[in-house]
Amino acid sequence: MTVSTETRALRTQGMKKPARDGGIRESAVSRVVAMAVMIVATLYFLTPLWWLLVASSKTREDFTSTNPLWFADFALIDNIAALVEYRDGVFIRWLANSALYAGLGAFLATLIAAMAGYAIAKYSFFGRETLFNLILGGVLVPATALALPLFLLFSQTGMTNTIWAVLLPSLVSPFGVYLSRIFAAASVPNEIIEAARIDGAGEVRTFFTVATRLMAPALVTIFLFQFVGIWNNFFLPLIMLRDEELFPVTLGLYVWNTQVSQIPDIRALVVIGSLLSVIPLIVTFLALQRFWQSGLANGGLK
């Protein structure tokens, strides 16, 4: 059988050969390389979680004397009980604080970003593009750079060491405004808005009953990013809070970790606390994964 010149050229250059159905057939080498990269990336990200699970199930004696990546005497339930009972259950209070900061903060931040993005996308007013460009500039500013100015502002108003010192700064999401504007412009037709106005719906009602339903994938995406960001926030609570009762779980575990040299028994509590602290993030991500992927795909395409 004679091999065509086109086929020989494709094999020589390592290019993809067009399939008979008009698609592109991936070469075996590219599939193997892609699979290897994904396997390495998966192991890289999951190995710390696996170590955390294994370490949380060990006793203090087995923690340093057994294989760090495999189980020994299973003591996970006892470790959780010891964590909950330590200092009258302060860890549960930290988890509740994190849930309050992240849950309420992400919800309000999503609502504000959705309204701002919708307004910029659907209303014409003076300085609209300038305002949007300023918001885009806010995406480039790291949160740590704003922590000290925020502390000075809150200290002058007497709001440091309160839940507002952590909650209020979390309500601003420049990325959320950007994604809301892009998604509103692409997925909320002007004809539907005009039809709602003709039916007698006001602007607020039109936004909450029509626009938010069409923007749902983007809103879930914004909520997920904001929830994870607030839950993992560390530097802002560190400089804003002094009362241990107001600590989020990230700051509380950090304080415990600084006491390991004085209280060696607390090391196991830090490990099991770290494991429990990531469970809400995993549950939230899995619950919203379908909407999150849809929001990213639509936002990127539009």
Secondary structure, DSSP 8 states (H G I E B T S, - for coil): ----HHHHHHHHHT--EE-TTSSEE--HHHHHHHHHHHHHHHHHHHHHHHHHHHHHTS-HHHHHHS-TTS--S--HHHHHHHHHHGGGTHHHHHHHHHHHHHHHHHHHHHHHHHHHHHHHHH---TTHHHHHHHHHHHHTS-HHHHHHHHHHHHHHTT-TTSHHHHHGGGG--HHHHHHHHHHHHHHS-HHHHHHHHHTT--HHHHIIIIIHHHTHHHHHHHHHHHHHHHHT--HHHHHH---GGG--HHHHHHHHHHTTTT-TTHHHHHHHHHHHHHHHHHHHHHHHHHHHHHHHHHHHH-
